Amino acid sequence: MKRFILLAISALLLCSCANKSMTRYETLAPVLKKEGFEGTIKKIEEEKDDIYGSNSTYLYHFDQGTLYHYAGKNKESIKHFEQAEQIYDDLFTKSVTNEAAAIVTNDNVRPYRARPFELLLMYQYQILNYLAIGDLDGALVEVRRAQIAMEALYQKDKDKVNDNGWLRYLSALVYEMAGEDDDAAISYLKAAKAFEEGNVKMPPEVWEFITESLTRMDRADDLKNFKSAKLSQTPKATAAREKGQEIILIGYAGHSPILGEMYLSGTFVSAGALNLTHKDGKTGKITSFTLIAPPVAGAGGNTFHVGFSLPQRMDLPQRTSLFAVNVDGQMKVSPEKVVAVDAELDKNMKDENATTMVRTATRVVIRTVAAQKAKSATNTGNGLFDLVKNIAVDVGQSQLEQADLRVGLFMPNSIYVTRIPVDAGKHQVTITALGSMGQVVGDYRLGQVSVAKGQKKFILVPSID
């Protein structure tokens, strides 16, 4: 009886550790729609313990840093991203003490460590934050941190390259602004490589600026290593160089996906195979596959039926799909896509799913074995009591398994960029947000934008609804 009581109490306590991801979006999405970025920031501060919790501290700072970035409050954004970066670093240098708890509960008891694309997006935001407050040295520091992070992620697994062409390209721009041409050239080359390896096709304008810059730096031969066609002329990039000034528009379009649950079931054979079946909720298609199963202590050669949930991508309604830019009523420009967050999330989940499946199924079996032993050890001989007790044990242990649905909530679905050569002085700039069919969904009239001689003027437009 005592063991049963302890097990029941433990189950209740562990169930209380359930992830908060299921309610986080439902809580914050209506606030974002009605009260905008600053209203959402306030709501998060009011309820951060309830909707984030201690194991999602990185996400709390990442989401707040993102919202402050959109709101143009760059110093506040910097502070949050600094804390997010420190959390990320600490989790890599400390031993993973929560792994043992995750074996018997679920992945939500582990501190959230950031997905690779979230980490790289954080550095992009941070670089732009420093540029917005006129701190080029601060931007350079973040560029170098970003370079280290990208190299580390790239070396982690050659088959799972986590690089970012846009972040490499932005790094090259910052190096140019600082007069560090050699570093700029290296970053341009790595940007081209990252675009060719990534999920966003090389944007023509990006390739033009890379071509012009490397040709001018006597590194045109390096361009022969890429698939993009050789350019005989680079009119826009040349004009930007000759004029000495440019407006660089960065548009955040749409809302990135969140995560829902996908249910899988099948048979686990210890030290044998894991046979799983999944039915697609949208298409009804049934998919079966087999993975190698690790041995589980106490399982013997028995087979176990397993059922559990894994995260799956959930798309949100997208109003903004692209942008159009008008400068001085004459120059019309269509920014190019440089980042696809939805594709980055798909890639990350594909990279991790097999490992997550095996870890989750193993955990379910370990708990099943433990539950069976607990039921046998606490049998009283009272049929009705033992039945109720056994059902309670089974329900308690099954409720422990919940998919880890944590992901940044306010990332854009896509990022668009264009560089516009201009004369020094004031310019009338209008950015129009467009839907997937080209319909106008929002106008951003910036009025007179001042561009100093020799300046690269960055303009950010967040249209993530």
N, C-alpha and C positions, 0 to 999 in steps of 0.2 A: 504493500500500500504506500509506504513512504517513497519507494522508488517511482511509483506511478505519479504521486503528487509532485515530486521533484521534476519529473519529465514534463508533466503538464505545465508547471510553472515556467520551466525553461522554454517550452514551446511558445507560451504566451509572450514571454519577454523577447524571444528572438523574432517572433512575428511582428513585434512593435518596431523592429528595425527595417520594416518593409520600405522599399524605395518610394520617394516622394515625386517621382517623375510623372506618375499618372495624373497628378493633380496640379503640377506646376504650370503647365501650359494653360489648362483650363482656368486657372486663377489669374494669370497674367495677360493672356491674349485679349480679353475684353477691355482691360485697363489700357493696353497699348492702343487699341482702336479708338477708345473714347478720350483718353487723356494724354496720349502721345508719350514721347520718351521720358520726359521729366515726371509725369504722373506714374509711369511704370517704375522708375527709379525709386520714387517715394514708397510705392506699394511693396517693393522688394525689401526695403529697409524696415518697413513695419512688420513684415511677416517672414523675414529671412530664416529664422530658426525653424519655422513650421514648413516652409516650402523648399528649403535647401538642406539644412542640417549639417552636422559636423563632418560628414564624409563627402560632402559636395562643396567644400569651401572653395576649391579652385573654380568651380562653375559659378558660384556666387560672385566672385571677383571678376571672372571673365564676362559674365552677363552684364554686370554693372559697368565695367570698363567699356564694353561695347555700346551700351546705351548712352553713357556720358560722351563717348566719341561721336555718336550720331547727333547728340544735342549741342555739339560744339564746345562742350566744357572740357577742354583738353587736359588741363592740369588735374582735374578730378579723375579723368580717364587714366592718365599716367599712373596715378597712385594705385588704382585698383589693379592695373595690369602688372605693376611692380610686385604687388602682393601675390598675384596669380603666378607670376614667374618664380617667385621665391618658393611657393608651395610646390611647384613642379620640380624645382631643383632639389628641395628637401626630400621629396618622395623617391628621387633617384639615388640619393646618397644614403638614406636610411634603409635598414633592413625592413622587409615587408612583413610587419608583425600581424597584419590582418589576414594573411593568407590562410592560417589555420582556421580562423573563424569562418572564412568564406567556404571552407570545405564542408562544414556542417550546416550552414545557413544559405546564403546566396551572395552573388557578386556585389550586391549593393552595400555590404558591410565593409568593403574595401574602399579606401580613399580614392576618389576620382582623379585620374592621372593625366587627363587631356588626350584627346585623339590627335594624331600628328598634324592634320590639317587645321585643327583648332589652335594648336601651338603656333604654327606658321602664320595663321591669320592674326593672332595676337601681336606678333612682331610687326606685321604690316600696319596694323592700327597704331601701334606704339611709335613707329617711325613717323607716320603722318601726324600724330599728336605733337611730337617735338618740332616738326617742320611748321605746324600751325602756330606755335608760340614763338617761332623764330630762333629755336635752339638747334643749330646745325650740328654742334658737337654732341648734343644728346641724341640726335638722329643717327649720327655716325656710330655711337656706342651701341644703339639697338641694331643697326645694320650688322655690326661685327658679331653681336650675340646671335642674330638670325643666321649668319653664315655658319657659325659653329653648330647651331641646332640642325640646319639643313644637312651639313656634312655628317653629323652623327646619325641622323635618320636615314641618310642614303647608305651609309656603311652598315647599318643594322641588318639589312637583308637585301641583296642585290635584286631578288625577285619581287620585292615589295618596296620599290623606290618611292620614298616620300619626299619629293622635291616640289618646288613651286616656281614656275616661270615668272609670274608676276612679281613675286617677292625678290627674285634675282634681278629682275629688270628695274624695280624700284630702288634696290641697293645700288645699281649702276648709276642711276640718276643722282642719288645722294653723293656718291663718290665723285661724280662730275662736278656737282655744286661745290664740293670741298677741294677741287683741283687735284684729286688723286686719280689721274688718268689710267695708270697701270691697273689699279684695283677696279676701276670702272670697266676697262676692257675685259678683265677676267670675269666680272659679273655679267657683262653682256653675253659672253660666250656661254657661260653656265645657264643664262636665261634661255638662250636658243636651244641648248641641249634639254633643259627641263621641259620646254614647250613641246619638243618633238617626242619626249618620253611620256608626257602627261596626257590628261584627258581633254585638254583644250587645244585645238589646232592652232598653229602659229598664226597670230593675227598679222595681216599684211602691214599695217602701220608699224607694229612693233619690229617686224623684220626690216622694214625700211630704216628705222632709226638705228637698229643694231648694225646694219650694213654701212650706213653713213659713218657712224662712230668708229667702227673697226677699220674701215678703209682709211679714214683720216688719221688713225693711229698706226698706220702701216702694218695692219694685221689682216689685210684682205684675204690672204691665203687661208687663214683659219676658217673662213666662211665656206670653203669648198667641202668641209666635212659634214655639212648639213643638207637635209633633203630639200629645203626651200629653194626655189628657183633664184638664180643669180640675177641681181638687179643692175641694169645699166645706168639708171637714174634714181636719184632720191630727192625729188623736188621739195617735199614737205620738210624732211629732216634737214636738208641744206638751207631752206629758208629759216628754220628755227635757229640754226647755227649762225647764219649771216645777220639776222636781226638781233640775236642775242637775248631775246625774251620769248617766253611762251606761257600760255595758260594750259595747265594740265588738269583735265576734268576726270574725276573718279566717281562713278555712279554705282551705288549699291542697289541692286534690283531684286525685288521680290523677297520672300521669306523662305529660308532654308527649311528642309524637311525636319520633322521630329521623329521620334521612334515609338512604334507600337509593338504589340506582342504577336509572335507567330508561334503556333503550337505544333510540336512534333511529338510523335510517339513511335514506339518500336520495342525491340528486344536487345538487351545487353547481355553478352556472354563474357564473363570475366576472363581476361587474358586471351580473348578471342576476337569477337566482332561486335560492332554496334550497328544494328540495322534500324534505320529510321524511315519514317514516312511523313510527308508533309502535304497538306491540301491547301492550295492557293485560295485565299478568301475571295479574290477578285475574279479569277478565271475558272476556279473549280478544278484545275489540273492537279492530279496527284503525282507527287515525285517521291521515289524511293532511292536510297543510297546507303552505302556501307562504309564504316570507318573502323580502324583498328582500335580495340578497346583495351585499356590497361588492366592489370590484375587489381582486384580489390580484396583486402584482408577480410576473411570471414565469409566471402562469397562462395569459395570453393569452385566447383565447376558448374554451379547452378546458373540458370538463365533467369533474367528478371524483366518484367514488363516495365518500361519507363515512359513517362510522359512529362514534358517540360516545355517552357516557353523561351524563345529567343527574341532578341530585338529585330524588328523589320522596319524599313523606311515607310514613313507616312507623309505623303505630300500635302502641303497646305495650299489653299487658293492663292493664286498669283495675279495681282493686278498689274504690276510693273514687270515688263519683260525686256525692255531696252530703252534707250534714250536718244534724243535728238538735241543738238546744241546749235544755238544761233548767236553769233558774235557781231555786234554792230549792225544788225539787220541785214547783213550781206553774206557772211560766211556761215554756211550750214554744214555741220559735221555729224557723222554717226559714230559714236564711240564703239570700240570693239570689245568683245568678251575676252577677259584674261583669266577669269577664275570661274569654275562651276562647282559650287559647294555640294550640290546634290550628287554630282559624280564622285566627288572626293569622299563623301559619306558612303556611297556604294562600294567604292574601292576598299575603304577601311574595313567595312563589315565583311566583305569577301575575304580579305586578308586574315581576319580574326575568327570567322565563323567555325571553321573546323576545330580549332583549339577550344573555342567556347563550348561547342557541342559536347566534345569528349569530357571536358572538365565538369560540365553541368550534369551529364549523364552519370559520371562516376560519383558525383556528390549525391545524386538521387539514390543510387544503389547503396552507398555507404549508410545513408539515413534509413533506407529500407531494411538493411541487415540489422542496424542498431534497433530499429523499432520492433522487429520481430523478436529479437533477444529480450527487449524490455517487456514485451507482452508476455513472453513465456515466463520470465523471472517474477512477474507480478501477478500471475494467475492465482485466484483465491479458491477456485472450485465452485464459486457461485456463478452459474451460467449467465444470468442476466447481467450481473455486475461486470463480469469479465467481458461480455459482449460490448457493453457501453464503454468500458475502459479501453478496449481494443480499438473501437471506432474512434474514440477521442485521440488516441495515440496516432492512428493513421491520418486522421484529418489534420492534427497538429503538425506532423512532419511534412505532409504534402503542402500545407500552406506556407511553409518556409521558402519554397522555391518560387522566386519571382525574377523575371528577366531584368537585366540592367538596362534601363532605357535612358540613361543620362546622356545628354548632349547639349551643347550650347543652344540657347533658345532664340537668340536674336541675330544670328548670322544672316547675311544676304544669300539669296539663292545663286546669284551671279554678280560678278564685278565687271564693270565696263570702264574702259580708259580711252582717252584721246589726248593728243598733244597738239596745241594750236599756236603756230607762230604769230606773234603780234608785235606792233610797235610799242615802245614805252609810252605810257600815258593811261588814260581812262577808257574803258571799253564797256559797252552795254552787253551783258551776257544773259541769255535766257536758256534754260534747260527744260525740255519737255519729256516727261515720263510717258512711255507708250505701252499699251497692252500687247498681247501676242498677235492680235490682228491689226496692229498699227494704230489703234484708237488712242486718243489722248486721255490719260488718267490723272495727270497732274502737271502743273506748270511751276517752275521755280525761276522767278524773275529777280535776278541778283542786283539789278540796277548798275551803277557805275563801279566797275571793278578796276582798281588802280594797279598797274604793273610797272614797277621800277625798272630802270635800265639794268639789263643783265639778269633779271629775276626770272625764276621759274615759279609761277604762281599756281599753287594747288587749290582746287575747288572740289569740295566733297558734297555729294548729293545722296542722302539716304532716303530711298523710296522702297522700304522693305515690306509694305503692305501687300 
